[in-house]
Amino acid sequence: MKKILLILLSIVSNISFGQSLDVNILKGKLNEDKIINTTLLFSENDGNDGLIIVRNTETVLSYNPYPKEYYIEHYDKELKLVKKITLTNEKKTHLKGMIIENGNVSLIQFDYDNESQIVNVNILESKIKDLEFEKRLLKSFDKKTFNRYFGNFSSDYLSEQFRFISENPFGKIEFSENKKFFTIQFEHIEKKNQIYYFTVYDNNFVEKFDVKHSNQDKYSDFQSIDVSDYDGTLFLLKKNYENESRKDEKRGNTNYNYELYKFKDESNQQIKLKESSKFISSLFILPKAESVSLVGFYSTEGQDYLEGVCHYNLDLNNLKINKKSFEPLTEQFYRDKYRKGKDEKSKRIRNLEIRSLFFDKKENIIITAEEYTIVNPNFSQQNMFFSERSNSGLRKKNVHHYDDILSIKINSNGKILWSRNINKRQTGTLKSSFISAYVNGRMHYFINGNLKELKDGRFEFIQAGSRKSNLYLISIDEFGVKNQKLIEDKRSKFWYDVRNGITSLDLKSVIFQGIKKRDKQIIKISIQ
């Protein structure tokens, strides 16, 4: 185990922060796995500044969506391995979540019985010091409750870890911000009806309430859900197309509205949000103690473009709109992104996916998005995971592009405090994308790649070579952007799987794997 405390200097910076950052890097002992491909699934504090880590094997190039093994590892605060066990997955099971409370670790397992077509939701419980798990049944769901996968249908998720949703009818778990509550979700599709089932639990696995929500409108789509960390209130967001058409625009105006539902015990409320002249590409739910916020991106030119950030603040009791705002991106953002700034109108910002949303103590909201596209002339769900032979005899395959990072901070009224762009060009799923943390008013991004200086003083991160790996930290606040090299390729034998990393619940640390074939190393980076 190595412990390194670095006082890091800026390599390239538009504006200096005026002080260096203390970054604490902990590296665990090497693990040699029996199976080459593993992914970091869960990571949480053990209550004594150590970590409980869960990793699963990946079913690469296989139609089996179920991991063969799970590795459960306990590390102390110095990242010294205390204990490790292997759970062999002999049935159709998935581990969907982990909760650590009062010296106990609980794993939430979905177990699909093919004969009875029942999903049993089990809790595997153990004392942290023992890692000897006992199983108990939490709840069972039969075929009437589900008949298709219910989760995030973004193309990024579909391709991630080569999972096939057609053979995975399991539901999904959604935790509240600090894991005080969670909900289990399933979906049942009938001819003209979508039925959503939700069961809300607290972190002691006490069932709070059930929700059954039916949607008979074929022009209405489920968007997202969220669970309040304060009292377990469940929020459901839908997008409703209008005029019996799925077109986003009709006669120059938007052809859809958003609808927010609030469920608590036996009661429910709802509100429709409609903007005729502004195209809102997506909205995300952020519950607070006395209100709920919805944030997303908007444009006046069309659904797939970006001009700024929209924000709604709703009263929690009656869902009436307290305030709303539509803020255009700042000139600084365009200077970061384009050589000529905003005048470079030939380029448009599109294909954005929001990667993270953070609240701070002042109720500011920090939004991070990434430009993400999949390029394949024959792209379809059938060839999403494997190359496809073309008429010429050559193989064509999907190319995943992880490009620029957008970092935006707004206050509780929706006013933009900063909006910055990190130029990035990466392809492939192994070394691309990033992981983020928010500490002391600064947003931090960890990127695996190479730094390229542009002629006009800007910078860009590009894909690292197949045998090279540099780990950078990019920090942003109201004073500017700062780049720091944390780990240099010459001193490292690994590449860093930041895309599948995990941000700690206190937002101050990130945990991810260093990978070299069968050798794995857990890395924890904390910002003081």
C-alpha positions in Angstrom: 0.0 0.0 0.0 1.2 3.5 -0.9 0.2 6.8 0.6 1.0 9.9 -1.2 0.3 13.5 -0.2 0.8 15.9 -3.1 0.8 19.6 -3.2 0.1 20.0 -6.8 1.0 22.9 -9.1 -1.0 24.1 -12.1 0.2 22.8 -15.5 -2.1 24.9 -17.7 -4.6 27.5 -16.4 -6.7 30.2 -17.8 -7.0 31.8 -14.4 -5.2 30.7 -11.3 -7.1 29.8 -8.1 -4.4 31.6 -6.1 -3.5 28.5 -4.0 -2.6 24.9 -4.5 -4.9 22.0 -3.5 -4.1 19.2 -1.1 -4.8 15.9 -2.7 -4.5 12.6 -0.8 -4.0 9.5 -3.0 -4.3 6.1 -1.4 -3.5 3.0 -3.4 -4.5 -0.5 -2.3 -2.6 -3.7 -2.7 -2.7 -5.5 -6.0 -5.5 -8.0 -6.6 -5.1 -10.7 -9.1 -8.6 -11.8 -10.2 -9.4 -15.1 -11.7 -11.5 -13.4 -14.4 -9.9 -10.5 -16.3 -12.9 -8.2 -16.7 -14.3 -6.7 -13.5 -16.2 -3.6 -12.7 -16.4 -1.6 -9.5 -20.1 -1.9 -8.4 -20.4 -0.4 -4.9 -18.2 1.4 -2.5 -19.0 2.9 0.9 -17.4 4.0 4.1 -17.3 1.2 6.7 -17.9 3.7 9.6 -14.2 3.9 10.5 -12.9 5.6 7.3 -12.3 2.3 5.7 -14.2 1.0 2.6 -16.5 -1.9 1.7 -16.0 -2.6 -2.0 -18.1 -4.8 -4.2 -16.8 -5.7 -7.7 -18.5 -7.9 -10.2 -17.2 -9.9 -13.2 -18.3 -8.8 -16.6 -19.9 -11.1 -19.2 -18.1 -9.8 -22.2 -19.0 -11.4 -25.5 -21.7 -13.5 -23.9 -25.5 -13.5 -24.0 -25.5 -14.2 -20.2 -26.3 -10.9 -18.4 -25.5 -12.3 -15.0 -22.0 -11.9 -13.4 -20.3 -15.2 -12.6 -18.7 -13.9 -9.4 -18.9 -11.0 -7.0 -15.9 -9.9 -4.9 -16.7 -8.4 -1.5 -13.6 -6.6 0.0 -13.1 -4.8 3.3 -10.3 -2.2 3.4 -9.1 -0.2 6.4 -8.6 3.6 6.3 -5.1 3.1 4.8 -6.5 0.9 2.1 -5.0 -2.2 3.5 -7.1 -5.2 2.6 -8.7 -6.6 5.8 -10.8 -9.4 4.3 -12.0 -10.5 0.9 -14.7 -13.1 0.0 -16.0 -14.3 -3.3 -19.8 -14.9 -3.9 -20.3 -17.3 -6.8 -23.4 -16.5 -8.8 -24.9 -19.9 -9.6 -28.4 -18.6 -10.4 -30.0 -15.6 -12.2 -29.1 -13.0 -9.5 -28.0 -9.4 -9.5 -26.7 -7.3 -6.6 -28.6 -4.0 -7.0 -27.5 -2.0 -4.0 -25.6 -1.8 -0.7 -26.4 -0.2 2.7 -24.0 0.1 5.6 -25.5 0.9 9.0 -24.3 0.4 12.6 -21.4 -2.0 11.7 -23.5 -4.1 9.4 -23.3 -4.4 5.6 -26.5 -5.3 3.7 -26.6 -6.2 0.0 -29.8 -6.0 -2.0 -30.1 -9.0 -4.3 -32.6 -9.6 -7.1 -33.1 -13.4 -7.7 -35.1 -14.4 -10.8 -36.7 -17.8 -10.7 -37.1 -18.9 -14.3 -39.7 -21.6 -13.6 -42.0 -19.7 -11.3 -41.2 -16.4 -13.1 -40.9 -14.6 -9.8 -38.3 -12.1 -8.7 -37.3 -12.5 -5.0 -35.8 -9.4 -3.5 -33.4 -10.7 -0.9 -31.2 -9.0 1.7 -27.8 -10.5 2.3 -26.7 -9.3 5.8 -23.4 -9.6 7.7 -21.3 -7.9 10.3 -18.6 -5.9 8.6 -15.9 -7.6 10.5 -17.0 -11.1 9.5 -18.3 -10.8 5.9 -20.4 -13.9 6.5 -23.7 -13.2 4.8 -27.1 -14.6 5.7 -30.1 -14.3 3.3 -33.6 -13.2 4.1 -36.5 -12.4 1.8 -37.6 -8.8 1.6 -40.4 -9.0 -1.0 -41.4 -11.1 -4.1 -42.7 -9.8 -7.4 -44.5 -12.1 -9.9 -44.9 -11.9 -13.7 -48.0 -9.7 -13.3 -45.7 -7.0 -12.0 -43.1 -6.9 -14.7 -42.5 -8.0 -18.3 -39.6 -5.9 -19.4 -36.6 -4.1 -18.1 -37.3 -0.9 -16.2 -34.4 1.4 -16.0 -32.3 3.9 -17.8 -32.6 3.3 -21.6 -29.9 5.7 -22.7 -27.6 4.2 -25.3 -24.7 4.6 -23.0 -26.3 2.4 -20.4 -27.4 -0.2 -23.0 -23.8 -0.7 -24.2 -22.2 -0.5 -20.8 -20.8 -3.8 -19.7 -22.3 -5.5 -22.7 -25.6 -6.2 -21.0 -28.6 -7.5 -22.9 -31.8 -6.0 -21.6 -33.9 -8.5 -23.5 -32.8 -11.2 -21.1 -32.8 -9.1 -18.0 -36.4 -8.4 -16.9 -35.2 -7.2 -13.4 -36.3 -4.0 -12.0 -34.3 -1.1 -10.7 -33.4 0.4 -7.3 -33.2 4.2 -6.8 -31.6 5.6 -3.6 -32.3 9.0 -2.0 -29.3 11.4 -1.8 -27.8 10.0 1.4 -29.4 6.5 1.2 -32.0 7.1 3.9 -34.7 5.7 1.6 -34.8 3.7 -1.6 -37.4 2.5 -4.0 -37.8 -0.8 -6.0 -39.3 -0.3 -9.4 -40.8 -2.6 -12.0 -42.8 -2.0 -15.2 -45.5 -4.1 -16.8 -46.5 -3.4 -20.4 -49.9 -4.4 -21.8 -51.4 -3.6 -25.2 -52.5 -0.1 -24.4 -51.2 0.4 -20.9 -48.0 0.9 -19.0 -48.1 0.1 -15.3 -45.3 1.2 -13.0 -44.9 -0.4 -9.6 -42.9 1.3 -6.8 -42.2 0.2 -3.3 -40.5 2.7 -0.9 -38.3 1.5 2.0 -36.2 3.2 4.6 -32.6 2.2 5.2 -33.7 -0.3 7.9 -35.7 -2.1 5.2 -39.0 -1.1 6.6 -41.6 -0.8 3.9 -43.2 2.7 3.8 -45.7 2.6 1.0 -46.5 1.1 -2.4 -47.4 3.0 -5.6 -49.1 1.7 -8.7 -49.1 4.2 -11.5 -50.9 3.5 -14.8 -50.2 5.3 -18.1 -52.6 4.6 -21.0 -51.4 7.4 -23.3 -49.1 6.1 -26.0 -47.8 9.6 -26.5 -46.5 9.8 -22.9 -43.1 8.6 -21.7 -41.6 8.0 -18.3 -38.5 10.3 -17.8 -37.1 9.9 -14.4 -37.8 9.4 -10.7 -36.3 10.6 -7.4 -36.8 9.8 -3.8 -36.6 12.5 -1.1 -33.9 12.0 1.5 -36.1 13.8 4.0 -39.2 11.7 4.2 -39.2 9.1 1.4 -41.5 11.1 -0.9 -41.5 9.7 -4.4 -41.4 11.9 -7.5 -42.1 10.7 -11.0 -41.6 12.8 -14.1 -43.2 12.1 -17.5 -43.0 13.8 -20.9 -46.3 14.1 -22.7 -46.4 14.6 -26.5 -49.4 16.6 -27.8 -51.7 16.5 -30.9 -51.3 12.8 -31.3 -47.8 13.2 -32.6 -44.3 12.5 -31.3 -42.8 15.5 -33.1 -41.1 17.9 -30.7 -42.3 20.9 -32.7 -45.6 21.9 -34.3 -46.1 25.2 -36.1 -43.1 26.7 -34.5 -44.0 25.8 -30.9 -43.2 23.0 -28.6 -45.4 19.9 -29.0 -45.0 18.5 -25.5 -45.2 19.2 -21.8 -43.7 17.7 -18.7 -45.7 16.3 -15.8 -44.5 15.9 -12.3 -46.2 13.5 -9.9 -45.6 13.4 -6.1 -46.5 10.3 -4.1 -46.5 10.0 -0.3 -48.3 7.3 1.5 -51.8 7.2 0.1 -51.8 10.7 -1.4 -50.5 12.0 -4.7 -50.3 15.3 -6.5 -49.3 16.4 -10.0 -48.5 19.5 -12.1 -47.9 20.1 -15.8 -45.1 22.3 -17.0 -45.5 23.8 -20.5 -43.2 26.3 -22.4 -44.5 27.1 -25.8 -41.4 28.8 -27.2 -38.6 27.0 -25.3 -37.5 23.5 -26.1 -36.5 21.7 -22.9 -34.5 18.7 -23.8 -34.6 17.0 -20.4 -35.5 17.7 -16.7 -34.0 16.2 -13.6 -35.6 16.1 -10.1 -33.9 17.5 -7.0 -36.0 17.2 -3.8 -35.3 19.5 -0.9 -36.8 19.8 2.6 -39.5 22.3 1.7 -39.5 22.4 -2.1 -38.5 20.4 -5.2 -36.4 21.7 -8.1 -36.3 20.6 -11.7 -33.3 21.5 -13.7 -32.3 20.9 -17.4 -31.2 22.4 -20.6 -33.2 24.5 -23.1 -33.0 26.0 -26.5 -35.2 28.3 -28.6 -34.1 26.7 -31.9 -35.0 23.0 -31.4 -35.0 20.0 -29.1 -31.4 18.8 -29.7 -29.5 22.1 -29.2 -28.3 23.9 -26.1 -28.6 27.6 -25.3 -28.8 27.6 -21.5 -30.1 26.2 -18.3 -33.7 26.1 -17.1 -34.8 25.8 -13.5 -38.1 25.4 -11.7 -38.6 25.6 -8.0 -41.9 24.1 -6.8 -43.6 24.3 -3.4 -43.5 20.9 -1.8 -47.0 21.1 -0.3 -49.0 22.0 -3.4 -46.4 21.7 -6.3 -47.2 25.3 -7.3 -44.3 27.1 -9.1 -42.4 29.4 -6.7 -40.0 30.6 -9.4 -38.6 29.6 -12.7 -35.7 30.8 -14.8 -34.1 30.3 -18.3 -30.5 31.5 -18.2 -28.3 31.6 -21.3 -24.8 30.2 -21.1 -22.1 32.8 -20.3 -19.6 34.2 -22.8 -16.8 32.6 -20.8 -18.3 29.2 -21.7 -18.1 29.9 -25.4 -14.6 31.2 -25.1 -13.6 28.0 -23.4 -15.2 25.9 -26.1 -14.5 27.8 -29.4 -11.6 29.7 -30.7 -13.8 32.6 -31.7 -16.2 32.3 -28.7 -19.9 32.7 -29.3 -19.4 34.1 -32.8 -18.5 30.6 -34.0 -22.2 30.0 -34.7 -21.5 27.3 -37.4 -21.1 24.8 -34.5 -23.9 23.7 -32.3 -23.9 22.1 -28.9 -25.9 18.9 -28.9 -26.0 15.2 -27.8 -25.7 16.1 -24.1 -26.1 13.7 -21.2 -26.2 15.0 -17.7 -23.7 13.0 -15.6 -24.1 14.5 -12.1 -26.2 17.0 -10.1 -24.9 18.3 -6.8 -26.5 20.5 -4.1 -24.4 22.6 -1.7 -25.2 24.1 1.7 -26.4 27.3 0.1 -28.8 25.4 -2.2 -26.7 26.1 -5.3 -26.9 23.4 -7.9 -23.9 22.2 -9.9 -24.7 20.5 -13.2 -22.2 18.4 -15.1 -22.9 17.1 -18.6 -20.9 15.4 -21.3 -21.2 15.4 -25.1 -21.8 11.8 -25.9 -22.6 10.0 -29.2 -22.5 6.6 -30.7 -21.4 6.5 -34.4 -22.4 3.5 -36.5 -24.0 3.6 -40.0 -25.9 0.5 -39.1 -26.7 1.3 -35.5 -29.5 -0.7 -34.0 -30.3 -2.5 -30.8 -29.4 -5.8 -32.4 -25.9 -4.8 -33.3 -25.3 -2.6 -30.3 -22.9 -4.9 -28.6 -21.1 -6.7 -31.4 -19.5 -5.8 -34.7 -21.6 -6.4 -37.8 -20.2 -7.7 -41.1 -21.0 -5.3 -43.9 -21.6 -6.0 -47.6 -17.9 -5.3 -48.3 -16.8 -8.1 -46.0 -15.3 -5.6 -43.5 -16.6 -5.4 -39.9 -18.3 -2.2 -38.8 -18.7 -1.5 -35.1 -20.1 1.2 -32.8 -17.7 3.9 -31.9 -18.4 5.7 -28.6 -17.4 9.4 -28.5 -17.0 11.0 -25.1 -16.3 14.6 -25.8 -16.6 18.0 -24.0 -17.6 18.4 -20.4 -20.0 21.1 -19.4 -19.8 22.4 -15.8 -22.5 24.9 -14.7 -23.3 26.3 -11.3 -26.6 28.1 -10.6 -27.9 29.6 -7.4 -31.3 28.9 -5.7 -33.0 31.4 -8.0 -31.6 29.8 -11.2 -29.0 32.5 -12.0 -25.8 31.1 -13.5 -22.8 31.7 -11.2 -20.4 30.1 -13.7 -20.5 28.0 -16.9 -17.3 26.5 -18.2 -16.4 24.0 -20.9 -13.6 21.4 -20.7 -12.5 20.5 -24.2 -12.1 16.7 -24.6 -12.0 14.2 -27.4 -12.1 10.5 -26.4 -13.3 7.4 -28.1 -14.0 3.9 -26.8 -15.4 2.8 -23.5 -12.3 1.8 -21.5 -10.3 5.0 -20.8 -12.9 7.6 -21.6 -15.2 9.9 -19.7 -14.6 11.0 -16.1 -15.7 11.0 -12.5 -16.4 14.1 -10.4 -16.5 15.4 -6.8 -17.6 18.7 -5.3 -15.5 20.1 -2.4 -15.5 23.5 -0.7 -17.3 25.3 -3.6 -15.2 23.8 -6.3 -16.1 21.2 -8.9 -13.4 18.6 -9.5 -13.1 16.2 -12.5 -10.8 13.3 -12.8 -9.9 12.4 -16.4 -7.7 9.6 -17.8 -6.0 11.0 -21.0 -3.3 13.2 -22.5 -3.3 17.0 -22.3 -3.0 19.0 -25.5 -2.3 22.7 -25.6 -4.1 24.6 -28.4 -2.6 27.5 -30.3 -5.0 30.1 -28.8 -4.1 29.4 -25.2 -6.9 26.9 -24.6 -6.4 23.2 -23.8 -7.9 19.9 -24.8 -7.8 16.4 -23.3 -7.3 13.6 -25.9 -7.4 9.9 -25.8 -4.4 8.2 -24.1 -2.7 5.5 -26.1 -3.4 1.8 -25.5 -0.4 1.5 -23.2 -0.4 4.9 -21.7 -2.4 6.5 -18.9 -2.1 9.9 -17.3 -4.6 10.9 -14.6 -5.5 14.6 -14.4 -7.6 16.6 -12.0 -9.5 19.6 -13.4 -10.9 22.0 -10.8 -13.4 24.8 -11.4 -14.8 27.6 -9.4 -15.8 31.3 -9.9 -12.1 32.2 -10.3 -11.2 29.9 -13.1 -10.1 26.5 -14.3 -7.0 24.6 -13.1 -5.4 21.4 -14.5 -3.2 19.2 -12.4 -1.5 15.9 -13.3 -2.0 13.5 -10.4 -0.4 10.3 -11.8 2.0 10.2 -14.7 2.2 7.4 -17.2 5.9 6.7 -16.5 5.2 6.0 -12.9 2.1 3.9 -13.3 1.5 0.3 -14.6 -2.2 0.8 -14.8 -4.9 2.6 -16.7 -7.7 4.1 -14.6 -11.3 3.2 -14.9 -12.7 6.6 -14.0 -15.9 6.1 -16.0 -17.1 3.3 -13.6 -15.7 5.1 -10.5 -17.8 6.0 -7.5 -18.1 9.4 -5.7 -18.4 9.1 -1.9 -21.6 10.1 -0.2 -19.9 13.2 1.3 -18.7 14.1 -2.2 -15.1 14.6 -1.1 -13.6 11.4 -2.4 -13.6 9.3 -5.5 -12.9 5.6 -5.7 -12.0 3.6 -8.9 -9.9 0.7 -10.2 -6.5 0.8 -11.7 -6.4 -2.1 -14.2 -3.8 -4.1 -16.0 -5.2 -7.4 -17.3 -5.9 -9.5 -14.2 -4.2 -7.2 -11.8 -6.5 -4.6 -10.2 -5.8 -1.9 -7.7 -8.3 0.1 -5.7 -7.5 3.9 -5.7 -9.1 6.5 -3.4 -8.4 10.2 -4.0 -9.6 12.7 -1.5 -9.5 16.5 -1.8 -8.9 18.4 1.4 
